[in-house]
Amino acid sequence: MSEDPEFDLKALLGIVEREKAEPTPFAQSVAAALTKALASMRAEGVIEVEDSNVDGLVDEITHAALDSSSLKKLVLRVVKTLIHSDLVEEVYGTDEEISASLRPFLDAV
């Protein structure tokens, strides 16, 4: 270990920043599943999202999913995020309908 604590701290921060920038395979799988789920919900008319907001919404719900403390809470957290997001124009489905739309995609992760 280096005797210069400034150097070690900078090296550690560099590692942390690289890890933040590179999503894990699990995070990539979750993002892909939620991208497909969102497209499906839009096509089914469960949720209305402008084309320009889709990428931002996928990022928002992916972060919500990855921040959840359990798989059970993951779906609930994504549903709540979709309902309350400023990127969503309108929600036509109930919580249960949105959950049912998400599950097949998340079960594949």
PLY file of the C-alpha trace (Angstrom):
ply
format ascii 1.0
element vertex 109
property float x
property float y
property float z
element edge 108
property int vertex1
property int vertex2
end_header
0.00 0.00 0.00
1.28 3.45 -0.82
2.42 5.73 1.97
0.60 8.65 0.35
-3.02 8.47 1.61
-4.10 10.99 -1.06
-2.95 8.61 -3.79
-4.75 5.63 -2.30
-7.96 7.59 -1.90
-7.78 8.80 -5.49
-7.13 5.27 -6.71
-10.06 3.93 -4.71
-12.37 6.68 -5.97
-11.30 5.88 -9.52
-12.25 2.23 -9.04
-15.61 3.17 -7.55
-16.37 5.57 -10.42
-15.48 2.89 -13.02
-17.77 0.41 -11.31
-20.61 2.94 -11.28
-20.13 3.59 -14.99
-20.13 -0.10 -15.92
-23.44 -1.79 -15.18
-23.27 -5.35 -13.95
-24.66 -8.17 -16.10
-27.63 -8.35 -13.71
-28.29 -4.61 -14.09
-28.10 -5.00 -17.87
-30.58 -7.88 -17.74
-32.98 -5.90 -15.58
-32.74 -2.88 -17.90
-33.38 -5.07 -20.96
-36.36 -6.74 -19.31
-37.85 -3.42 -18.23
-37.31 -1.96 -21.71
-39.33 -4.84 -23.18
-41.96 -4.61 -20.44
-42.41 -0.88 -20.99
-42.76 -1.38 -24.75
-45.37 -4.08 -24.12
-47.35 -1.94 -21.67
-47.33 0.95 -24.13
-48.53 -1.31 -26.95
-51.30 -2.74 -24.74
-52.41 0.74 -23.69
-51.68 0.16 -20.01
-49.43 3.20 -19.85
-48.85 6.23 -22.05
-45.30 7.51 -22.47
-44.00 9.90 -25.11
-41.28 8.42 -27.33
-38.82 11.06 -26.13
-39.32 9.96 -22.50
-38.88 6.21 -22.94
-35.10 6.05 -22.36
-35.29 8.27 -19.30
-38.17 6.24 -17.89
-36.31 2.97 -18.45
-33.37 4.44 -16.52
-35.69 5.61 -13.74
-37.47 2.27 -13.31
-34.21 0.32 -13.65
-32.67 2.33 -10.81
-35.81 1.77 -8.73
-35.66 -1.96 -9.40
-31.97 -2.23 -8.56
-32.47 -0.25 -5.34
-35.18 -2.58 -4.06
-34.33 -4.78 -1.12
-36.05 -7.95 -2.34
-37.58 -9.48 -5.46
-41.05 -9.06 -4.02
-40.46 -5.37 -3.44
-38.84 -4.98 -6.86
-42.13 -5.24 -8.74
-43.94 -3.00 -6.25
-41.19 -0.40 -6.44
-41.25 -0.37 -10.27
-45.06 -0.06 -10.28
-44.95 2.87 -7.84
-42.18 4.53 -9.84
-44.19 4.22 -13.06
-47.32 5.64 -11.43
-45.54 8.64 -9.91
-43.01 9.40 -12.66
-43.11 12.78 -14.37
-42.03 10.97 -17.57
-45.34 9.09 -17.77
-48.20 10.89 -19.50
-51.01 8.67 -18.27
-51.50 5.36 -16.47
-54.58 3.42 -17.54
-53.84 0.14 -15.76
-54.31 -0.66 -12.10
-51.39 -1.58 -9.86
-52.31 -5.25 -10.36
-52.46 -4.93 -14.16
-49.09 -3.20 -14.26
-47.61 -5.86 -11.96
-49.03 -8.61 -14.17
-47.53 -6.92 -17.24
-44.10 -6.69 -15.59
-43.86 -10.20 -14.15
-43.25 -12.25 -17.34
-40.39 -9.95 -18.28
-38.83 -9.87 -14.82
-39.25 -13.63 -14.35
-36.94 -14.06 -17.36
-34.13 -12.16 -15.59
0 1
1 2
2 3
3 4
4 5
5 6
6 7
7 8
8 9
9 10
10 11
11 12
12 13
13 14
14 15
15 16
16 17
17 18
18 19
19 20
20 21
21 22
22 23
23 24
24 25
25 26
26 27
27 28
28 29
29 30
30 31
31 32
32 33
33 34
34 35
35 36
36 37
37 38
38 39
39 40
40 41
41 42
42 43
43 44
44 45
45 46
46 47
47 48
48 49
49 50
50 51
51 52
52 53
53 54
54 55
55 56
56 57
57 58
58 59
59 60
60 61
61 62
62 63
63 64
64 65
65 66
66 67
67 68
68 69
69 70
70 71
71 72
72 73
73 74
74 75
75 76
76 77
77 78
78 79
79 80
80 81
81 82
82 83
83 84
84 85
85 86
86 87
87 88
88 89
89 90
90 91
91 92
92 93
93 94
94 95
95 96
96 97
97 98
98 99
99 100
100 101
101 102
102 103
103 104
104 105
105 106
106 107
107 108
